[in-house]
Amino acid sequence: MKCQSLEEVRSNIDRIDSEIIKLIAERGNLVKQASGFKKDENAVKAPNRVETVIKNVREKAEFYGASPDMIETLYREMIRQFVQMEMNEFHNNGYQ
């Protein structure tokens, strides 16, 4: 897509941001559901799963022409936030 003005660029960025936020919210809902299937805090933290996700998103970043380092940084922070949210859900569901 080749934009013809700064306003068009910004409009498209806003549209993409809305889509990204919607998908992050959907991901968050699934993270909350996942906490119900986990039996302990280590399962919530799932360090092996985190590294698998990071490997996968780095590969996808390369495929789509995004910076793998930037994508890894974004995903590590997003995962950190989701793990905290999931840990809260886990404890709220009566697990210690």
RALINLIN-V889490 format. One record per run of one state. SS is the DSSP state (H for helix, E for strand, L for the rest). FROM is the first residue (numbers start at 1). TO is the last residue. If there is no record, write none. Layout:
SS_FROM_TO / SS_FROM_TO
//
This chain:
L_1_5 / H_6_35 / L_36_40 / H_41_45 / L_46_46 / H_47_64 / L_65_67 / H_68_92 / L_93_96
//
